[in-house]
Amino acid sequence: MNEFELIKNYFQKLSKKNSNSLYLNDDVFFDKKNKFVVSVDTYLEGNHFINFKKPYLVFKKILRASISDLIAKGVKPKYYFISASGNKKSFSKSNLLKIKKSLKEEQNKYKIYLSGGDTIFSNKLSFSITSIGISNNIIYRNKAKINDDIYVSGNLGDSYMGLLILKNKINFNNSLKSYFINQYYKPDIQIKLVDKLKNFANTSIDISDGLVTDLEKMINNQKLSYKLNLEYIPISNNLKKIIKIKKLKKINFISHGDDYQILFTASKNKRRIIKNIASKYRIKITNIGKIQSINKKPSIVNNKNLEITLKNKGYLHEFY
Amino acid sequence: MNEFELIKNYFQKLSKKNSNSLYLNDDVFFDKKNKFVVSVDTYLEGNHFINFKKPYLVFKKILRASISDLIAKGVKPKYYFISASGNKKSFSKSNLLKIKKSLKEEQNKYKIYLSGGDTIFSNKLSFSITSIGISNNIIYRNKAKINDDIYVSGNLGDSYMGLLILKNKINFNNSLKSYFINQYYKPDIQIKLVDKLKNFANTSIDISDGLVTDLEKMINNQKLSYKLNLEYIPISNNLKKIIKIKKLKKINFISHGDDYQILFTASKNKRRIIKNIASKYRIKITNIGKIQSINKKPSIVNNKNLEITLKNKGYLHEFY
């Protein structure tokens, strides 16, 4: 049973009278009347972050992961709350100073404020972050239209390469390593897009679990399919370099998640405005495919229009 | 270092530009402009609930503990979010059905709605609950006035007796046992008071950590002291009976927390309105002492006005 089945089978009905929750089938909660948007997520050591050797970086990572949910919905984050569970070692004075420094920098960068939370003694390290933004509207899931273009912001796969390096599963002796590790800990979330997104996106989601997993999640209640062009899926020059040197395959790097880029669809007539905004604000936005009829099989194709098999769509939270 | 020191030394400054957070020195977060109030708490097995043998009851307990924070501030809870960390056994189908039933009953009882959250695989069982209510104003901490009466709703100590029974630290062979265990799992939180409280309370808090701990927390930024009359502190007839039979001392049962009753202060001229509301809505509200000048020592006195020593003020979250 995975996360979706768990919600559908047991808990969806509990939110039925409460349309604000979007029936637990979106990434955020939206109270339209009172204009606030809520995102709740838990981050576990060894799962959502590799370990706690670098508290300063871990807090950047999880805070950005949390507010990324709001940003992808066109909502500027404003407040955050942290519930921290950990032991004495995790919350040593030296670590607390690092956490404080990290949070302070993130607050200044994203104009967000620590607004509450609590601290619990436990040998298992985990953090729950609740982020809240104020907004009159949001971009919902499941609002894609047939023939919509599919776009993604920034680059994908850098964070996954960073994780492989941290896990010693790949090695190369140069300064590129720190580039990827940085991308793992400090994803370039697209705060600059937050105010613009509503002008053109029909539906959107942030890529936390993986490009294809999140794409399927974004349209999971729609009778629609998709086609992605591998060639167009944006990766950094650094990742291109490593893929070439190590004779790897691009397809194995684009859907592992932790990217925190924005995935959205838009009608064809929005191409010009998207291009203009991308160029004006210097945001990389790439058209990577399109939404198509359910009669066509979901697919990723190469530059010869041949279908490519994806081994791993991304991270799915499995329980049993 | 305890929770207060942790916040004061490391994190209070991070909320300075954000007066909504009440500088992390209140039990809730209040966005005055957008009229919403947030409470975030984590509940850990073996700490905040004894074990997970009764998921149905544990969920009643932690959900009531969460919304109790809002209710004590005069705010009706509306939405809740649950982040659940546990293993396959904790989230077996049978347990999920019990959790679902429990949540459904609580939703109907308190008119609240499941609005989001997430589920994480972990061998350490814990739950974070975020509760949100809509309100134009709240009752703040640190607004007591000198000579205010101190009041508490309901009875204290039943939950602690329930915990002692569950831990096999006390035993008596009769139906009373199930009464106390029920009080541990299903505290009588005072939802009926939520709309009335603002009419008379100057300051308020819910008793989760213990009467005296929470009283001191409620006025921790004020140069004030207090005097409580042990005789007036309300306990149930069942608890009176056990204390008598087992030759226990009342003082050892009134400040262990988990009561989820409302502690508040009010001016003397509110005595009549409080009495009327208590009688009209059949809510037990007891005047247990008064706020006094800082020049007088905080004290609990017996019916001969002699000071009684309290061994344990309640639960303080210690880190190191």
Interface residues (C-beta under 8 A of the other chain):
Chain A: E3 L6 N9 Y10 F11 K13 L14 S15 K17 N18 N20 S21 L24 V28 F29 D31 N34 K35 F36 V38 S39 V40 D41 T42 L44 N47 Y79 F81 S83 S85 K88 F91 L96 L97 I99 K100 L103 K104 Q107 Y113 L114 S115 G116 G117 D118 T119 I120 F121 S122 N123 K124 S126 S128 T130 I132 I134 H317 E318 F319 Y320
Chain B: E3 L6 N9 Y10 F11 K13 L14 S15 K17 N18 N20 S21 L24 V28 F29 D31 N34 K35 F36 V38 S39 V40 D41 T42 L44 N47 Y79 F81 S83 S85 K88 F91 L96 L97 I99 K100 L103 K104 Q107 Y113 L114 S115 G116 G117 D118 T119 I120 F121 S122 N123 K124 S126 S128 T130 I132 I134 H317 E318 F319 Y320
